[in-house]
Amino acid sequence: MMRIATAPDAVSHDIALGTSHVVMSKAMSAAALVGEDVPMPVRAGMAYQLWMVHADGSTAPGPTFMPEGGEVLAFVEGDLSHVTALSVTEEPMAGSDRMTGEVIAVVAL
């Protein structure tokens, strides 16, 4: 997290998931979603999943995560040069290959 946050090109964007924000560095090829006061997923047996949204509208799955005491930390790594947004959905605990849940939070990058 510190390497991403201190990268020369690091940017931070608020995202409407509790009190959360995304810190991203294209030079580091990584982003982190960091949050507090994040509620548990509404549906039982589900987790949150982070998605990378590309300029052409396609999506790539990121990690699943669950709040612990309302706090979350999730990382995505890889080429983020064509990622225009990050979205969060509720998905099965193991995650999904494609979005099946409704988008509950999104941040344009």
Secondary structure, DSSP 8 states (H G I E B T S, - for coil): -HHHHTSTT-EEEEETTTEEEEEEETTTTEEEEEEES----SSTTEEEEEEEEETTS-EEEEEEE--BTTBEEEEEES--TTEEEEEEEEEETT--SS--S-EEEEEE-
